[in-house]
Amino acid sequence: MPQLNPNPWFFIMLITWLTFSCLIQPKLLTFVSTNPPSSKAPTTLSTTPWTWPWT
């Protein structure tokens, strides 16, 4: 059963992850986020309970 032979596929997976970790990921992390988190305190809205007409 050739699909159980890990020799070529393990090497391909290892090279792919190393490429992603060393080359692609640092380039992606240098981009500026389009929606940066703000340092403002979250505002809480005051809500009133709904008055149901049948109660």
Predicted model as a PDB file, atoms N, CA, C, CB and O in Angstrom, pLDDT in the B-factor column:
MODEL        1                                                                  
ATOM      1  N   MET A   1       0.849  -1.179   0.000  1.00 50.00           N  
ATOM      2  CA  MET A   1       0.000   0.000   0.000  1.00 50.00           C  
ATOM      3  C   MET A   1       0.895   1.243   0.000  1.00 50.00           C  
ATOM      4  CB  MET A   1      -0.966  -0.003   1.229  1.00 50.00           C  
ATOM      5  O   MET A   1       1.485   1.569   1.030  1.00 50.00           O  
ATOM      6  N   PRO A   2       1.003   1.919  -1.097  1.00 59.00           N  
ATOM      7  CA  PRO A   2       1.957   3.031  -1.192  1.00 59.00           C  
ATOM      8  C   PRO A   2       1.564   4.257  -0.366  1.00 59.00           C  
ATOM      9  CB  PRO A   2       2.107   3.438  -2.629  1.00 59.00           C  
ATOM     10  O   PRO A   2       2.438   5.048  -0.009  1.00 59.00           O  
ATOM     11  N   GLN A   3       0.283   4.440  -0.052  1.00 66.00           N  
ATOM     12  CA  GLN A   3      -0.106   5.619   0.708  1.00 66.00           C  
ATOM     13  C   GLN A   3       0.374   5.543   2.156  1.00 66.00           C  
ATOM     14  CB  GLN A   3      -1.614   5.788   0.670  1.00 66.00           C  
ATOM     15  O   GLN A   3       0.356   6.554   2.857  1.00 66.00           O  
ATOM     16  N   LEU A   4       0.800   4.374   2.616  1.00 70.00           N  
ATOM     17  CA  LEU A   4       1.306   4.233   3.967  1.00 70.00           C  
ATOM     18  C   LEU A   4       2.814   4.462   4.056  1.00 70.00           C  
ATOM     19  CB  LEU A   4       0.966   2.868   4.496  1.00 70.00           C  
ATOM     20  O   LEU A   4       3.393   4.423   5.142  1.00 70.00           O  
ATOM     21  N   ASN A   5       3.422   4.692   2.942  1.00 71.00           N  
ATOM     22  CA  ASN A   5       4.855   4.943   2.925  1.00 71.00           C  
ATOM     23  C   ASN A   5       5.088   6.426   3.242  1.00 71.00           C  
ATOM     24  CB  ASN A   5       5.483   4.551   1.540  1.00 71.00           C  
ATOM     25  O   ASN A   5       4.771   7.277   2.411  1.00 71.00           O  
ATOM     26  N   PRO A   6       5.633   6.760   4.424  1.00 72.00           N  
ATOM     27  CA  PRO A   6       5.767   8.172   4.796  1.00 72.00           C  
ATOM     28  C   PRO A   6       7.015   8.853   4.237  1.00 72.00           C  
ATOM     29  CB  PRO A   6       5.776   8.291   6.283  1.00 72.00           C  
ATOM     30  O   PRO A   6       7.215  10.047   4.462  1.00 72.00           O  
ATOM     31  N   ASN A   7       7.845   8.125   3.523  1.00 77.00           N  
ATOM     32  CA  ASN A   7       9.121   8.704   3.110  1.00 77.00           C  
ATOM     33  C   ASN A   7       8.990   9.968   2.270  1.00 77.00           C  
ATOM     34  CB  ASN A   7       9.896   7.692   2.344  1.00 77.00           C  
ATOM     35  O   ASN A   7       9.532  10.993   2.684  1.00 77.00           O  
ATOM     36  N   PRO A   8       8.324   9.977   1.139  1.00 80.00           N  
ATOM     37  CA  PRO A   8       8.310  11.242   0.384  1.00 80.00           C  
ATOM     38  C   PRO A   8       7.389  12.286   1.004  1.00 80.00           C  
ATOM     39  CB  PRO A   8       7.885  10.985  -1.051  1.00 80.00           C  
ATOM     40  O   PRO A   8       7.683  13.479   0.938  1.00 80.00           O  
ATOM     41  N   TRP A   9       6.278  11.858   1.606  1.00 82.00           N  
ATOM     42  CA  TRP A   9       5.279  12.815   2.076  1.00 82.00           C  
ATOM     43  C   TRP A   9       5.699  13.510   3.359  1.00 82.00           C  
ATOM     44  CB  TRP A   9       3.959  12.121   2.288  1.00 82.00           C  
ATOM     45  O   TRP A   9       5.365  14.676   3.568  1.00 82.00           O  
ATOM     46  N   PHE A  10       6.415  12.822   4.207  1.00 84.00           N  
ATOM     47  CA  PHE A  10       6.899  13.463   5.419  1.00 84.00           C  
ATOM     48  C   PHE A  10       7.920  14.541   5.075  1.00 84.00           C  
ATOM     49  CB  PHE A  10       7.512  12.425   6.371  1.00 84.00           C  
ATOM     50  O   PHE A  10       7.916  15.614   5.679  1.00 84.00           O  
ATOM     51  N   PHE A  11       8.779  14.270   4.127  1.00 88.00           N  
ATOM     52  CA  PHE A  11       9.772  15.257   3.713  1.00 88.00           C  
ATOM     53  C   PHE A  11       9.096  16.477   3.078  1.00 88.00           C  
ATOM     54  CB  PHE A  11      10.773  14.627   2.726  1.00 88.00           C  
ATOM     55  O   PHE A  11       9.502  17.611   3.333  1.00 88.00           O  
ATOM     56  N   ILE A  12       8.094  16.257   2.274  1.00 89.00           N  
ATOM     57  CA  ILE A  12       7.365  17.363   1.640  1.00 89.00           C  
ATOM     58  C   ILE A  12       6.653  18.193   2.698  1.00 89.00           C  
ATOM     59  CB  ILE A  12       6.347  16.831   0.600  1.00 89.00           C  
ATOM     60  O   ILE A  12       6.681  19.422   2.644  1.00 89.00           O  
ATOM     61  N   MET A  13       6.018  17.533   3.655  1.00 90.00           N  
ATOM     62  CA  MET A  13       5.335  18.267   4.716  1.00 90.00           C  
ATOM     63  C   MET A  13       6.340  19.062   5.554  1.00 90.00           C  
ATOM     64  CB  MET A  13       4.538  17.298   5.613  1.00 90.00           C  
ATOM     65  O   MET A  13       6.071  20.206   5.919  1.00 90.00           O  
ATOM     66  N   LEU A  14       7.468  18.476   5.851  1.00 92.00           N  
ATOM     67  CA  LEU A  14       8.485  19.156   6.652  1.00 92.00           C  
ATOM     68  C   LEU A  14       9.035  20.379   5.922  1.00 92.00           C  
ATOM     69  CB  LEU A  14       9.626  18.193   6.994  1.00 92.00           C  
ATOM     70  O   LEU A  14       9.200  21.435   6.532  1.00 92.00           O  
ATOM     71  N   ILE A  15       9.315  20.256   4.658  1.00 92.00           N  
ATOM     72  CA  ILE A  15       9.819  21.382   3.871  1.00 92.00           C  
ATOM     73  C   ILE A  15       8.751  22.469   3.757  1.00 92.00           C  
ATOM     74  CB  ILE A  15      10.260  20.911   2.465  1.00 92.00           C  
ATOM     75  O   ILE A  15       9.073  23.657   3.793  1.00 92.00           O  
ATOM     76  N   THR A  16       7.493  22.078   3.621  1.00 90.00           N  
ATOM     77  CA  THR A  16       6.408  23.061   3.526  1.00 90.00           C  
ATOM     78  C   THR A  16       6.278  23.854   4.811  1.00 90.00           C  
ATOM     79  CB  THR A  16       5.082  22.370   3.205  1.00 90.00           C  
ATOM     80  O   THR A  16       6.162  25.079   4.773  1.00 90.00           O  
ATOM     81  N   TRP A  17       6.297  23.177   5.947  1.00 90.00           N  
ATOM     82  CA  TRP A  17       6.175  23.881   7.226  1.00 90.00           C  
ATOM     83  C   TRP A  17       7.394  24.749   7.522  1.00 90.00           C  
ATOM     84  CB  TRP A  17       5.973  22.882   8.353  1.00 90.00           C  
ATOM     85  O   TRP A  17       7.254  25.834   8.087  1.00 90.00           O  
ATOM     86  N   LEU A  18       8.555  24.300   7.158  1.00 90.00           N  
ATOM     87  CA  LEU A  18       9.744  25.127   7.351  1.00 90.00           C  
ATOM     88  C   LEU A  18       9.700  26.367   6.466  1.00 90.00           C  
ATOM     89  CB  LEU A  18      11.008  24.318   7.059  1.00 90.00           C  
ATOM     90  O   LEU A  18      10.098  27.452   6.891  1.00 90.00           O  
ATOM     91  N   THR A  19       9.219  26.208   5.241  1.00 89.00           N  
ATOM     92  CA  THR A  19       9.082  27.359   4.350  1.00 89.00           C  
ATOM     93  C   THR A  19       8.079  28.340   4.915  1.00 89.00           C  
ATOM     94  CB  THR A  19       8.658  26.916   2.944  1.00 89.00           C  
ATOM     95  O   THR A  19       8.319  29.547   4.920  1.00 89.00           O  
ATOM     96  N   PHE A  20       6.972  27.835   5.386  1.00 86.00           N  
ATOM     97  CA  PHE A  20       5.963  28.720   5.962  1.00 86.00           C  
ATOM     98  C   PHE A  20       6.498  29.428   7.205  1.00 86.00           C  
ATOM     99  CB  PHE A  20       4.697  27.929   6.310  1.00 86.00           C  
ATOM    100  O   PHE A  20       6.309  30.634   7.365  1.00 86.00           O  
ATOM    101  N   SER A  21       7.159  28.689   8.074  1.00 87.00           N  
ATOM    102  CA  SER A  21       7.625  29.267   9.335  1.00 87.00           C  
ATOM    103  C   SER A  21       8.757  30.271   9.141  1.00 87.00           C  
ATOM    104  CB  SER A  21       8.081  28.166  10.265  1.00 87.00           C  
ATOM    105  O   SER A  21       8.811  31.279   9.846  1.00 87.00           O  
ATOM    106  N   CYS A  22       9.637  30.018   8.222  1.00 88.00           N  
ATOM    107  CA  CYS A  22      10.820  30.872   8.082  1.00 88.00           C  
ATOM    108  C   CYS A  22      10.667  31.986   7.059  1.00 88.00           C  
ATOM    109  CB  CYS A  22      11.993  30.036   7.711  1.00 88.00           C  
ATOM    110  O   CYS A  22      11.279  33.043   7.213  1.00 88.00           O  
ATOM    111  N   LEU A  23       9.872  31.781   6.026  1.00 86.00           N  
ATOM    112  CA  LEU A  23       9.810  32.774   4.962  1.00 86.00           C  
ATOM    113  C   LEU A  23       8.477  33.513   4.897  1.00 86.00           C  
ATOM    114  CB  LEU A  23      10.074  32.114   3.649  1.00 86.00           C  
ATOM    115  O   LEU A  23       8.449  34.743   4.848  1.00 86.00           O  
ATOM    116  N   ILE A  24       7.403  32.785   4.897  1.00 84.00           N  
ATOM    117  CA  ILE A  24       6.102  33.408   4.644  1.00 84.00           C  
ATOM    118  C   ILE A  24       5.545  34.066   5.897  1.00 84.00           C  
ATOM    119  CB  ILE A  24       5.113  32.375   4.119  1.00 84.00           C  
ATOM    120  O   ILE A  24       5.038  35.185   5.825  1.00 84.00           O  
ATOM    121  N   GLN A  25       5.625  33.410   7.024  1.00 84.00           N  
ATOM    122  CA  GLN A  25       5.022  33.953   8.241  1.00 84.00           C  
ATOM    123  C   GLN A  25       5.629  35.294   8.669  1.00 84.00           C  
ATOM    124  CB  GLN A  25       5.167  32.956   9.364  1.00 84.00           C  
ATOM    125  O   GLN A  25       4.859  36.193   9.006  1.00 84.00           O  
ATOM    126  N   PRO A  26       6.939  35.491   8.680  1.00 83.00           N  
ATOM    127  CA  PRO A  26       7.455  36.818   9.046  1.00 83.00           C  
ATOM    128  C   PRO A  26       6.993  37.920   8.093  1.00 83.00           C  
ATOM    129  CB  PRO A  26       8.971  36.788   9.080  1.00 83.00           C  
ATOM    130  O   PRO A  26       6.782  39.055   8.521  1.00 83.00           O  
ATOM    131  N   LYS A  27       6.834  37.603   6.816  1.00 84.00           N  
ATOM    132  CA  LYS A  27       6.362  38.612   5.874  1.00 84.00           C  
ATOM    133  C   LYS A  27       4.907  38.971   6.149  1.00 84.00           C  
ATOM    134  CB  LYS A  27       6.522  38.117   4.435  1.00 84.00           C  
ATOM    135  O   LYS A  27       4.520  40.133   6.026  1.00 84.00           O  
ATOM    136  N   LEU A  28       4.107  37.986   6.516  1.00 80.00           N  
ATOM    137  CA  LEU A  28       2.707  38.260   6.808  1.00 80.00           C  
ATOM    138  C   LEU A  28       2.544  39.043   8.103  1.00 80.00           C  
ATOM    139  CB  LEU A  28       1.926  36.963   6.886  1.00 80.00           C  
ATOM    140  O   LEU A  28       1.628  39.858   8.219  1.00 80.00           O  
ATOM    141  N   LEU A  29       3.410  38.811   9.070  1.00 80.00           N  
ATOM    142  CA  LEU A  29       3.287  39.491  10.350  1.00 80.00           C  
ATOM    143  C   LEU A  29       3.739  40.944  10.302  1.00 80.00           C  
ATOM    144  CB  LEU A  29       4.075  38.758  11.386  1.00 80.00           C  
ATOM    145  O   LEU A  29       3.476  41.693  11.242  1.00 80.00           O  
ATOM    146  N   THR A  30       4.408  41.360   9.237  1.00 83.00           N  
ATOM    147  CA  THR A  30       4.845  42.748   9.147  1.00 83.00           C  
ATOM    148  C   THR A  30       3.745  43.678   8.661  1.00 83.00           C  
ATOM    149  CB  THR A  30       6.033  42.853   8.232  1.00 83.00           C  
ATOM    150  O   THR A  30       3.872  44.895   8.791  1.00 83.00           O  
ATOM    151  N   PHE A  31       2.673  43.136   8.107  1.00 81.00           N  
ATOM    152  CA  PHE A  31       1.581  43.984   7.641  1.00 81.00           C  
ATOM    153  C   PHE A  31       0.882  44.633   8.817  1.00 81.00           C  
ATOM    154  CB  PHE A  31       0.581  43.176   6.809  1.00 81.00           C  
ATOM    155  O   PHE A  31       0.748  44.040   9.887  1.00 81.00           O  
ATOM    156  N   VAL A  32       0.443  45.848   8.604  1.00 74.00           N  
ATOM    157  CA  VAL A  32      -0.271  46.588   9.637  1.00 74.00           C  
ATOM    158  C   VAL A  32      -1.719  46.139   9.624  1.00 74.00           C  
ATOM    159  CB  VAL A  32      -0.159  48.127   9.419  1.00 74.00           C  
ATOM    160  O   VAL A  32      -2.333  45.994   8.567  1.00 74.00           O  
ATOM    161  N   SER A  33      -2.241  45.926  10.788  1.00 71.00           N  
ATOM    162  CA  SER A  33      -3.634  45.510  10.890  1.00 71.00           C  
ATOM    163  C   SER A  33      -4.536  46.651  10.442  1.00 71.00           C  
ATOM    164  CB  SER A  33      -3.978  45.073  12.335  1.00 71.00           C  
ATOM    165  O   SER A  33      -4.280  47.808  10.777  1.00 71.00           O  
ATOM    166  N   THR A  34      -5.593  46.342   9.687  1.00 74.00           N  
ATOM    167  CA  THR A  34      -6.490  47.387   9.211  1.00 74.00           C  
ATOM    168  C   THR A  34      -7.446  47.847  10.298  1.00 74.00           C  
ATOM    169  CB  THR A  34      -7.273  46.899   8.011  1.00 74.00           C  
ATOM    170  O   THR A  34      -8.043  48.917  10.181  1.00 74.00           O  
ATOM    171  N   ASN A  35      -7.599  47.070  11.339  1.00 74.00           N  
ATOM    172  CA  ASN A  35      -8.486  47.439  12.429  1.00 74.00           C  
ATOM    173  C   ASN A  35      -7.745  47.222  13.746  1.00 74.00           C  
ATOM    174  CB  ASN A  35      -9.812  46.613  12.383  1.00 74.00           C  
ATOM    175  O   ASN A  35      -7.980  46.223  14.426  1.00 74.00           O  
ATOM    176  N   PRO A  36      -6.853  48.143  14.116  1.00 72.00           N  
ATOM    177  CA  PRO A  36      -6.069  47.927  15.333  1.00 72.00           C  
ATOM    178  C   PRO A  36      -6.950  48.036  16.576  1.00 72.00           C  
ATOM    179  CB  PRO A  36      -4.914  48.939  15.412  1.00 72.00           C  
ATOM    180  O   PRO A  36      -7.930  48.780  16.580  1.00 72.00           O  
ATOM    181  N   PRO A  37      -6.613  47.314  17.604  1.00 73.00           N  
ATOM    182  CA  PRO A  37      -7.404  47.401  18.837  1.00 73.00           C  
ATOM    183  C   PRO A  37      -7.224  48.771  19.489  1.00 73.00           C  
ATOM    184  CB  PRO A  37      -7.001  46.278  19.825  1.00 73.00           C  
ATOM    185  O   PRO A  37      -6.128  49.332  19.487  1.00 73.00           O  
ATOM    186  N   SER A  38      -8.278  49.283  20.030  1.00 75.00           N  
ATOM    187  CA  SER A  38      -8.202  50.602  20.649  1.00 75.00           C  
ATOM    188  C   SER A  38      -7.970  50.455  22.146  1.00 75.00           C  
ATOM    189  CB  SER A  38      -9.488  51.414  20.375  1.00 75.00           C  
ATOM    190  O   SER A  38      -8.264  49.420  22.743  1.00 75.00           O  
ATOM    191  N   SER A  39      -7.438  51.515  22.732  1.00 78.00           N  
ATOM    192  CA  SER A  39      -7.164  51.481  24.163  1.00 78.00           C  
ATOM    193  C   SER A  39      -8.292  52.121  24.966  1.00 78.00           C  
ATOM    194  CB  SER A  39      -5.850  52.184  24.462  1.00 78.00           C  
ATOM    195  O   SER A  39      -8.158  52.321  26.173  1.00 78.00           O  
ATOM    196  N   LYS A  40      -9.402  52.443  24.302  1.00 78.00           N  
ATOM    197  CA  LYS A  40     -10.523  53.030  25.015  1.00 78.00           C  
ATOM    198  C   LYS A  40     -11.228  51.968  25.847  1.00 78.00           C  
ATOM    199  CB  LYS A  40     -11.505  53.688  24.034  1.00 78.00           C  
ATOM    200  O   LYS A  40     -11.247  50.786  25.502  1.00 78.00           O  
ATOM    201  N   ALA A  41     -11.800  52.421  26.940  1.00 80.00           N  
ATOM    202  CA  ALA A  41     -12.569  51.501  27.779  1.00 80.00           C  
ATOM    203  C   ALA A  41     -13.904  51.229  27.087  1.00 80.00           C  
ATOM    204  CB  ALA A  41     -12.789  52.089  29.224  1.00 80.00           C  
ATOM    205  O   ALA A  41     -14.493  52.145  26.513  1.00 80.00           O  
ATOM    206  N   PRO A  42     -14.382  50.006  27.129  1.00 75.00           N  
ATOM    207  CA  PRO A  42     -15.651  49.711  26.475  1.00 75.00           C  
ATOM    208  C   PRO A  42     -16.804  50.426  27.182  1.00 75.00           C  
ATOM    209  CB  PRO A  42     -15.899  48.195  26.448  1.00 75.00           C  
ATOM    210  O   PRO A  42     -16.869  50.478  28.410  1.00 75.00           O  
ATOM    211  N   THR A  43     -17.692  50.963  26.382  1.00 80.00           N  
ATOM    212  CA  THR A  43     -18.836  51.670  26.956  1.00 80.00           C  
ATOM    213  C   THR A  43     -19.970  50.679  27.178  1.00 80.00           C  
ATOM    214  CB  THR A  43     -19.295  52.839  26.033  1.00 80.00           C  
ATOM    215  O   THR A  43     -20.246  49.829  26.331  1.00 80.00           O  
ATOM    216  N   THR A  44     -20.615  50.800  28.318  1.00 82.00           N  
ATOM    217  CA  THR A  44     -21.756  49.938  28.607  1.00 82.00           C  
ATOM    218  C   THR A  44     -23.029  50.732  28.364  1.00 82.00           C  
ATOM    219  CB  THR A  44     -21.705  49.394  30.070  1.00 82.00           C  
ATOM    220  O   THR A  44     -23.191  51.846  28.862  1.00 82.00           O  
ATOM    221  N   LEU A  45     -23.908  50.152  27.606  1.00 82.00           N  
ATOM    222  CA  LEU A  45     -25.159  50.806  27.291  1.00 82.00           C  
ATOM    223  C   LEU A  45     -26.182  50.499  28.371  1.00 82.00           C  
ATOM    224  CB  LEU A  45     -25.672  50.367  25.914  1.00 82.00           C  
ATOM    225  O   LEU A  45     -26.288  49.366  28.839  1.00 82.00           O  
ATOM    226  N   SER A  46     -26.927  51.513  28.758  1.00 83.00           N  
ATOM    227  CA  SER A  46     -27.971  51.263  29.749  1.00 83.00           C  
ATOM    228  C   SER A  46     -29.224  50.798  29.008  1.00 83.00           C  
ATOM    229  CB  SER A  46     -28.262  52.546  30.611  1.00 83.00           C  
ATOM    230  O   SER A  46     -29.752  51.491  28.138  1.00 83.00           O  
ATOM    231  N   THR A  47     -29.663  49.650  29.367  1.00 83.00           N  
ATOM    232  CA  THR A  47     -30.828  49.071  28.700  1.00 83.00           C  
ATOM    233  C   THR A  47     -31.993  49.028  29.674  1.00 83.00           C  
ATOM    234  CB  THR A  47     -30.515  47.652  28.158  1.00 83.00           C  
ATOM    235  O   THR A  47     -31.818  48.850  30.879  1.00 83.00           O  
ATOM    236  N   THR A  48     -33.160  49.192  29.129  1.00 84.00           N  
ATOM    237  CA  THR A  48     -34.368  49.081  29.944  1.00 84.00           C  
ATOM    238  C   THR A  48     -35.073  47.788  29.582  1.00 84.00           C  
ATOM    239  CB  THR A  48     -35.309  50.307  29.739  1.00 84.00           C  
ATOM    240  O   THR A  48     -35.055  47.380  28.421  1.00 84.00           O  
ATOM    241  N   PRO A  49     -35.683  47.150  30.534  1.00 83.00           N  
ATOM    242  CA  PRO A  49     -36.363  45.889  30.213  1.00 83.00           C  
ATOM    243  C   PRO A  49     -37.574  46.139  29.322  1.00 83.00           C  
ATOM    244  CB  PRO A  49     -36.795  45.163  31.500  1.00 83.00           C  
ATOM    245  O   PRO A  49     -38.225  47.180  29.403  1.00 83.00           O  
ATOM    246  N   TRP A  50     -37.849  45.182  28.495  1.00 82.00           N  
ATOM    247  CA  TRP A  50     -38.970  45.278  27.578  1.00 82.00           C  
ATOM    248  C   TRP A  50     -40.260  44.952  28.315  1.00 82.00           C  
ATOM    249  CB  TRP A  50     -38.776  44.339  26.374  1.00 82.00           C  
ATOM    250  O   TRP A  50     -40.347  43.957  29.035  1.00 82.00           O  
ATOM    251  N   THR A  51     -41.244  45.792  28.127  1.00 83.00           N  
ATOM    252  CA  THR A  51     -42.540  45.527  28.758  1.00 83.00           C  
ATOM    253  C   THR A  51     -43.406  44.780  27.758  1.00 83.00           C  
ATOM    254  CB  THR A  51     -43.237  46.853  29.226  1.00 83.00           C  
ATOM    255  O   THR A  51     -43.796  45.321  26.723  1.00 83.00           O  
ATOM    256  N   TRP A  52     -43.694  43.548  28.081  1.00 82.00           N  
ATOM    257  CA  TRP A  52     -44.499  42.724  27.188  1.00 82.00           C  
ATOM    258  C   TRP A  52     -45.985  43.049  27.402  1.00 82.00           C  
ATOM    259  CB  TRP A  52     -44.220  41.206  27.429  1.00 82.00           C  
ATOM    260  O   TRP A  52     -46.414  43.204  28.546  1.00 82.00           O  
ATOM    261  N   PRO A  53     -46.757  43.151  26.349  1.00 83.00           N  
ATOM    262  CA  PRO A  53     -48.149  43.560  26.475  1.00 83.00           C  
ATOM    263  C   PRO A  53     -49.039  42.488  27.104  1.00 83.00           C  
ATOM    264  CB  PRO A  53     -48.688  43.927  25.125  1.00 83.00           C  
ATOM    265  O   PRO A  53     -50.114  42.820  27.603  1.00 83.00           O  
ATOM    266  N   TRP A  54     -48.638  41.232  27.101  1.00 79.00           N  
ATOM    267  CA  TRP A  54     -49.519  40.181  27.620  1.00 79.00           C  
ATOM    268  C   TRP A  54     -49.215  39.780  29.059  1.00 79.00           C  
ATOM    269  CB  TRP A  54     -49.422  38.970  26.746  1.00 79.00           C  
ATOM    270  O   TRP A  54     -49.811  38.833  29.572  1.00 79.00           O  
ATOM    271  N   THR A  55     -48.291  40.491  29.721  1.00 62.00           N  
ATOM    272  CA  THR A  55     -48.021  40.140  31.117  1.00 62.00           C  
ATOM    273  C   THR A  55     -48.649  41.136  32.066  1.00 62.00           C  
ATOM    274  CB  THR A  55     -46.522  40.063  31.369  1.00 62.00           C  
ATOM    275  O   THR A  55     -48.522  40.995  33.283  1.00 62.00           O  
TER     276      THR A  55                                                      
ENDMDL                                                                          
END                                                                             
